[in-house]
Amino acid sequence: MRQLTAVLGASVFAIASGIGAMSAQAEGLIAIITPSHDNPFFKAEADGAEARAQELGYETLVLVHDDDANKQGELFDTAIARGAVAIILDNAGADASISAVQRAKDAGIPSFLIDREINATGVAVAQIVSNNYQGATLGAEEFVALMGESGNYVELVGKESDTNAHIRSQGYHDIIDQYPDLVMVAQQSANWSQPEAFTVMESILQANPDIQGVISGNDTMAMGAWAALEAAGRNDVIVVGFDGSNDVRDSILADGIKATVLQPAYRIAQIAVEQADAYLAAGGSTDLPEKQLMDCVLITAENAGQLETFALKD
Amino acid sequence: MVRLATRGLATAVMLTAVAGCKIVEHEDQAAVDGASSGTQTASAGGSDAQGFDPVRYVDARWQAELVPFAAEHAADLGEVLAALGQDRTAAGAAFGHREGGEGKPWSYLVVARGTPLAVDRSSRAGVMPFDLAPEDGEADVLLQIGPVIRGTALRDALPFMSFEDVVNQMEWAAVSRQMHERLNAEVLGTLDLDALVGRRVEVRGAFTDPGAGTDIAVTPLSITPIDE
């Protein structure tokens, strides 16, 4: 299918370049550029954008930059050469990506960024990211309820250099700290890593056997923590994560981890395509603000069955 | 992992860039001028570089805008409940307010007459089940009585408070927290709630649509006994 898309794209480009027009049109080529699809989060973004673009009548070109800004630059050059009408991008560096997005803009191609921002405004048309703080408050409210508003708990924090680790932790504490009977006995970073969270959880558990809950900055750490708790025979401990991964979904459905918070990666990618379409249809303008935060969704046993690769099915 | 590290740095620096470009409302200009030297300072942990003062932000609006707005523009709770029963989206368009589109729930500023049925402090997020007039003995909504007030309904129901007024979600959350502190201090802390059980009252407040099947919890701005 992708081969066919590429051929059609080339034909459209050939005709378009002959006419020399870059007009607002409902059809054309949309380039979708993300990190490697080895991570299901990014694959979900690419799939979501591709599906929506094709539904709206666009041809698509799906590319991966592997978190390499140089490769990303080359992919942008490809998109420009191919006469793309819009670019959907999960970028390879907040500073390093600015020039590529600017280059596309100069060539008349609008960029719609998803998942993470660049350190510039007025270059991309939109920067659509998950609302990490709002998501964290959802997870924390559920954690408080599950803990019955009291008990000893542990917090696993993400990578210290990642601002999202701090944003989520702040969201957690803005809720949990309102309940003085909930006592944090340990707070430690496991650097977003599943194996590291396993080790950290093991040692925290040895030092603090009397814990009732663990709140984790993301799902991979939650998975590591849960494995350590299970190994220690502590299936009673309440664990809450963040991301909405299939792994944690499965754990929730098996009554392991109790909840997580979905970053709507699939839907955000689709929204970016919809906004690109509307932008083009309006002749290259939008009423929407550039920075847009998309709300996260609480995932529990009630709706986990509808969760598939970062999208909630109705 | 690299993705998340870059995002973190990106967000931190981007927040600062946005802070430098922020359009400041004139009431807040004094706070900003006092706090910043006018130059952008790099902020490593995503913390506030502008010295945003949520107390000043809320105080500037409470008596001047919030109280008169609630007095004039609150929708009748009975009407809103009926509309929600028909079509939640149409109800929002007709009676509610929200910032941001898809996925954002509607918030409603409402006024209601009815009777609190009990005081329930089994959770720190205390509630009073509220029977809307004409009373039938069954609670229609819950009134939040603190000390923990859940959600951000009062802030979210007001069109003159906007996320665009602040730099990031933490500041936005601080606005709601400050509003709740005022409610606890000036409203909920001054009322003898037990004495209101079984009495007809008028409640003015706000709630955010929790979705069908979940109890509506109203954050009250005022609870006034009605002498009848």
HADDOCK unambig.tbl for C-alpha pairs under 7 A between the chains (distance, minus, plus):
assign (segid A and resid 93 and name CA) (segid B and resid 6 and name CA) 5.84 0.50 0.50
assign (segid A and resid 94 and name CA) (segid B and resid 6 and name CA) 6.73 0.50 0.50
assign (segid A and resid 94 and name CA) (segid B and resid 10 and name CA) 4.83 0.50 0.50
assign (segid A and resid 116 and name CA) (segid B and resid 7 and name CA) 5.66 0.50 0.50
assign (segid A and resid 117 and name CA) (segid B and resid 10 and name CA) 6.29 0.50 0.50
assign (segid A and resid 117 and name CA) (segid B and resid 11 and name CA) 6.54 0.50 0.50
assign (segid A and resid 118 and name CA) (segid B and resid 10 and name CA) 6.12 0.50 0.50
assign (segid A and resid 118 and name CA) (segid B and resid 14 and name CA) 6.88 0.50 0.50
assign (segid A and resid 119 and name CA) (segid B and resid 10 and name CA) 6.07 0.50 0.50
assign (segid A and resid 119 and name CA) (segid B and resid 13 and name CA) 6.37 0.50 0.50
assign (segid A and resid 119 and name CA) (segid B and resid 14 and name CA) 4.74 0.50 0.50
assign (segid A and resid 120 and name CA) (segid B and resid 14 and name CA) 6.91 0.50 0.50
assign (segid A and resid 133 and name CA) (segid B and resid 169 and name CA) 6.31 0.50 0.50
assign (segid A and resid 161 and name CA) (segid B and resid 5 and name CA) 6.19 0.50 0.50
assign (segid A and resid 161 and name CA) (segid B and resid 8 and name CA) 6.58 0.50 0.50
assign (segid A and resid 162 and name CA) (segid B and resid 4 and name CA) 6.23 0.50 0.50
assign (segid A and resid 162 and name CA) (segid B and resid 5 and name CA) 4.78 0.50 0.50
assign (segid A and resid 162 and name CA) (segid B and resid 7 and name CA) 6.75 0.50 0.50
assign (segid A and resid 162 and name CA) (segid B and resid 8 and name CA) 3.72 0.50 0.50
assign (segid A and resid 162 and name CA) (segid B and resid 9 and name CA) 6.20 0.50 0.50
assign (segid A and resid 163 and name CA) (segid B and resid 8 and name CA) 3.98 0.50 0.50
assign (segid A and resid 163 and name CA) (segid B and resid 9 and name CA) 6.38 0.50 0.50
assign (segid A and resid 163 and name CA) (segid B and resid 11 and name CA) 6.51 0.50 0.50
assign (segid A and resid 163 and name CA) (segid B and resid 12 and name CA) 6.14 0.50 0.50
assign (segid A and resid 163 and name CA) (segid B and resid 45 and name CA) 5.90 0.50 0.50
assign (segid A and resid 163 and name CA) (segid B and resid 46 and name CA) 6.04 0.50 0.50
assign (segid A and resid 164 and name CA) (segid B and resid 8 and name CA) 5.55 0.50 0.50
assign (segid A and resid 178 and name CA) (segid B and resid 148 and name CA) 6.66 0.50 0.50
assign (segid A and resid 295 and name CA) (segid B and resid 103 and name CA) 6.39 0.50 0.50
assign (segid A and resid 295 and name CA) (segid B and resid 104 and name CA) 6.87 0.50 0.50
